Amino acid sequence: MSSLCATEKISQCVLLCTCNRTEVYFCGNPGSAEEVKHVLAGYSKTDETELSPYFRQYQGDKAIRHLFEVACGIDSMVIGEDEILSQTKNAYTVSQECNTVFFELNMIFQAAIACAKKIKTETALSKTSVSIATLAANEAKKLGENVNVLVIGATGKTGMTVLKNLLSYKNVNVTATLRSHNIGFGNAADSLFKTADYADRYSFTDEADCVISATSSPHYTITLNRLKESLNHKKDRLFIDLAVPADIENNITQLDGVRRIGIDYFEKLAQENNALKLDSVDAAGQIITKEIDTLQKDIAFHNYLPFRENAGAAISEKLLYQFKSELDSSQFEAVLEVLKNFKEQS
């Protein structure tokens, strides 16, 4: 975020990262979107032309609605998932701590988070919601009794959710890999699951019935050649790859008994879950529309305040708030625009 806000073209920004998306919400001057692409490409050490097909850009009202739909789980692989709201709140909190958000993004993110909570309470969108991490843990659980699962990337956002779900099952034994700087995490959790140094991960693949990898590493965590060397006992093993880009090489399925599933597999499962929630999506959409309209009136009113003294004699405060309550945002903005210029025209 500091790299983004270091440019004169971008004044505010929030960086939201999940298991399958990276989004930047920002306020900026013309050309700022290209600057965002440039910074992201530089950070990922990837040529911009390679990333271009994966960029989607929204601005103005469309950008605001997109954030609301993301926060409440409508724009998710699994409709209504709870984790995205937590991730949105965390992203916003980090931006506050980094001092990269001011009035506009503060108002927008606070409204989006409040709207998501309202939708969670008033609709069935998040009832029995299933996230990608939950679906992955469930796949491991279904393998049988006393399933041994190796989790790679357990200290990341997705990995920790996988770990939490696995630990809720009685028939699952968990080993989680840790890097040296996460040793405190391992000491605190030793009573719940085994820990292993990330560098020794292949030593635990032979015992594992299932390996789940969910890291943000740009390199493979599991490769065919290294895995071939580490597997001594023939048995069925499931490898679950939750990373984008992929953590686990596709060609490991050349080995006997090895099955690999990734994000595409869970998209199909998510579609079944989503079909049950379509009615709730409509209800959530109506709530979003109403809450965005309220947000736009709040922003318009705030921007009008410096002009309030000019129009003081033209309209009472009580009438002004009545307009704000009863008019939609476009109508209210039109009224405020007239009042802004009242002194000049009188």
N, C-alpha and C positions, 0 to 999 in steps of 0.2 A: 504494500500500500504506500509506503514511503516513496518508492520509485515512481508510482503513478502520480502522487500529489507533488512530486518534486518538479514536474513540468508546469509551465504557466498555463497550459490549456485545461488543466483539471484542478478544480478547487476543492472537491469533496469526493470521497469514494468509500465503498464497502466491498470487500472481497469475500464471496461466498463459495466455499468448496465442499462438495459432497463426493460420494463414491463414483458418481458418473457425470459430474458437471463442475465447471468453474465459471462463475459469473461475477462480473464487475458492475456494480451500480455506482454511477458517478454523475457529477454536475460539471459541465465543462463548456469551453468555447468551440466554435466550428473547427473541425479537424481533430477533436479530442478522441473520437472513436478510433481513428487511425493510430493515435498515440497509444491507446490502450492495447491495441493489437500488437504494436511494436514492442511494448514492454513485456507482454505475455510471451511473445515469441522469443525475446531475449532471455527471459527467465527460464523457459523450457529448453533453450538452446536448439530451437527448431526454426527452420526458414518460414517466414510469414506466408509464402505461397503454399506451403504444405498445410498450414493451419487454416487458411482461408475458407475451405469448404465446410469447416466445422463451426465457423462463427455465425451467430445470429445476433441481430442488433435491433433493439427497440428504443424508442424515445418518447418523451412526453407521457401522455395518458396510457399509451400501450405499455411503456416500461413500468409504470406504477401498477397497472393491472397484472402484469406478468409477475411482479414481486408478490402481490397478494395471493396469486394462484400458487406460486411456489411455496410460500410460507404455510398455507393451509393444506398443501399436499395434493392439490388438483393437478398441477404440472409436475407429477412424479411418475416414475416407472410403476410404483405401487400407489394407487390413489388413496389418499387419506393417511399416509404413513406419518407417524408421530415424530420421527427423528429429524425431519426437515425443519420443523418449527424450532427445535432445540439448536440445530445448526445455524438457522437464521439469526436466532437470538445471540448465539456465541459470536457470529461474524459481526453483528452490530456492536456488541460489547467491546470486542477487540478494536474496532474502528474508533469507538469513543475513547478508549485508552490511548490510542495512537493519535488522537486529535485530528482525525480526517473526516469527521462529520460535523455539520453545523445545522442551522435551522431547517433547511429543506429536507435533507436526508434524515435528520432526527424525527421530524414530523411524519415522514413517509414510512420509516421503519417501525416507529412506535405504533402507527395506525395499522400497518400490516400484521404485526405481531398480535395486537389486540383483536383484530378481525379473525385471525386464525384461531385464537382461543374461543371466540364467540361461536365460530363454526363448529369447533370440537364439542362445545356444550349443547348447541341447539340443533345439530344434525347428526345423522348416523355415519358421517363420512369417515370418522376415525374409530368407529366401533369395530372391534375385531380387526383393526388394521394390521397389516403384515408388511414389514419392511424387507428389503433385500437381505439384510443381515439376519433377520428372523427366519426367513425362508431357507437360508443357507444352513443355519443351525439345525433346522428341522430336518433337512436332508441327511445330516450326519446322524441325528437321533434315530432315523428310520433304518439305519444299517443293522440294528440288532441290539443284543444285550452286551453290556460292558464294552462299549465302543471306545476305542482310543483315538482321540482327535488331536492333531498338531495344528495350532493356530500360529501363523506367521503374520506379524504386524498387529499384535494384540493391544498395543498402546495407542494405535490410531483410532479415529472416530468410529469407522466401520468395524475394525477389529475388536474394539472394546464392547460394542453392542453384540457382536457374534459371541464373544466370551461370556457376557452376561447371560445370554440365552442358553448357551451350552451348560453353564453351571446350574441352570434351573432344572435340568434333566437328571434324573437319578441314575440312568444307565450309561452316562457318558463320563469318560476319564479324559481330562484335558491337560495338555502340555502347551505352554505358550513360549514363544521365542522372545527374548529381550536383547536389546543392544546394551553395551556397557553403561551408557548414561541413564538407562532405565532400571538400574539395579535396585533402587529403593522401591519401585513398583513391585518387583519380584519378591522382596523381603516381606512386604505387607500382605502379599497374596499367597504365600507358600502353603497356608493351611487349606486353601481352596483348590489349588491346582499346582502342577509341577511347572517349573520354569527351566528354560534352557537358553544358552547363549545363541544369538542369531547365527554366529559363525559356525556353530555345530549342528545346524538344523537338519542336515542330511543324515546325521547319526540317529535321528528319531523317526525318519520316514519308514524304516523297515517295520518298526513296531506299530505304526499308525494304521488304522483302518480308513481314516479320512484326514486329509490335509487341506486346511482352509487358509488361503493367502489373501491379505487385504492391506497391502502397503502402498505408499506413494513413491516407491522406488522407480527410477527410470530404467532399471535393469531387471532381468528375470530373477526371481527368488528361487525358482526350481527349473532346472534344465534337464534335457534328456540324458546327456552324457553323465552328469553328476548323479542323477537319480539311478541310472543303470548300475553304477558302481556301488550304491548304498543298499540296494534291495537284495537281500539274501534269501528270504522266505517267500515262496509263491502263495499269494492269496489275493483276493479282490480288494482293491483300494480305490477310494474316491478322492479326486483332487478337485477342489472348488476354488475358482479364481474370481475374486470380487474386485479386482483392480482394473483401472483404466489409466494408462495402457496396461496390457496384460502382465501378470506376475509369473505365470506358468506357461512354459512352451507347449504349444498345441501337440507337438509330435511325441509327447510322453506316452500317448495312447498306443504307441508301437510296442510297449512293454506288456507282457501277459498280465491280465487281471486289472490293468490300470484304466480307469475311466476319468475323464476330465469334463467338468461343466463350468460355464462362465456366465457372464451377464446375459447373453442371449437366451440361455435356458431359463433364467429367472424372469425374463420379460414375458415368456409364455405363461408361467405361473401367475405373474402379476395381472395378466389380461383376464384370467379367470376371476381373480379377486376383484378386479375393477368392474367387471360386468355386474356384480352384485351391488355396486354403489352408485350406479348412474343416476338414480332418483336423487340421491344426496348431493351429487355434483350440481344438479340444477338448483337445488335449494341453496347450496353454498355460493353459487354464482350470483344469485339474487342478493344475498347478504353482502358479497363483495362489491357489487354495483352500488348498493346503498352506502356502504362504509367509505368507498372512494369518493362518492359525491360529498359526503360530510367532510372528508379530508380536504377536498378541493376548496370547499367553502371556508374551512379554517385557514388554509394557506392564503386564500384571497383576502380574508379579513385581516390577517396579520400584515400583509403587504399594503393594505389600505390605511392602517393605523397612523402612519406619518402624515396622512392627508386629513385625518379626522378633524383637526381644528378648523380647517378651511370650510368644511361642510357642517360645522356645528350648529349653525342656525337653520340649516336646511332640513334637518331630519333629527328626530329625537332618538336617544339611545335605545329606548324601548321599541320604537318602530324598526330601528335597524336590526335589532336581534329578532324581531318578528319576521322580517324579511329573510334573515339567515335561517330561521326555523322552517319557514313555509315554502320558500323558493328552492328550485334545484340549483346546482352550482353554476350553470351557465347563466341563468336568470339573475342570480345573486351577484355574479361577477359583473354583469351588465349594469346593475344598479350602482355598484361600487365605482365603476368606471365613470359614470355620470357624476357621482359625488366628488370624485378626485378632481374633476375639472370645474366644479361648481363655482369656485371663487373667480376663476379666470373668465367665466362666461357671464358673471353677474355685473 
